[in-house]
């Protein structure tokens, strides 16, 4: 089925390429703007902050979807093929990445996988993988992170590194704007440093930093701020615990006297609801920032505002 789907998408892209008239191509070349498509929201945000109005940027994810499992439609692939660049994380996070790389390799759109830069990631998350049920096989064509945690953007200092890589790619695409991109990156970097300082200030005084979360997306908070996540599902939200692991999770929640369970903005989890009922915990919403919801967009939320919201939630959930 996957092979057939790939063939169909490839044929559609060939038809589009043939159908592009010289006049349409000339119009594109005369435009002063570059069109960039992205996947996860933090990449879109970094491009918006650094490039401003010199590019048109848009995510191919609909609001509120699960970045782990969303599969690209033919329309998605057609849209990406018309752009100047497709910047995505990869790193085992996005189901769309492999399909896009295979189907668009013969198109003129530039494919940029940020996740190829190994220095962005924690060096060793084997222990996290064991605790997060990554030893279990994943279904749905094996969208497996292995032992690499892709949620780098939740660490403000790693978000700086991600943004710097994006800035360099933007300069390559549009060297005439190098000075503007460098200046805008420095402004973003300063905001992210301030954000990191606020996280440190709020969390360093906490004596109980354990949090019960629906899935193991918050390993970089463990590394940076000493948060101890107790995840119900693994690094991918599709990983579910065994009965033995469920018992262990409930025991840990009771041991650390956890009164809250943190759900994410774009997913529901029946297993998490069962645990919540079992331990009598209050539900809070944490934002993984992989995608915005329709409500986020309506309220003009952005990376900084949502990360500050997350810190407020952590302040409530920790002791």
Secondary structure, DSSP 8 states (H G I E B T S, - for coil): -HHHHHHHHHHHHHHHHHH--HHHHHHHHH-S-EEEEESSHHHHHHHHHHHGGGEEEEESS-TT--TTT----HHHHHHHHTSSEEEE--TTT-HHHHHHHHHHTTSSSEEEEGGG-GGGS-S--HHHHHHTTTTS---TTT---TT----GGGSHHHHHHHHHHHHHHHHHH-GGGHHHHHHHHHHHHHHHHHHHHHHHHHHTT-S--EEEEEES--HHHHHHH--EEEEEE-SSTT-B--HHHHHHHHHHHHHTT--EEEEETT---HHHHHHHHHHT-EEEEE---SS--HHHHHTT--HHHHHHHHHHHHHHH--
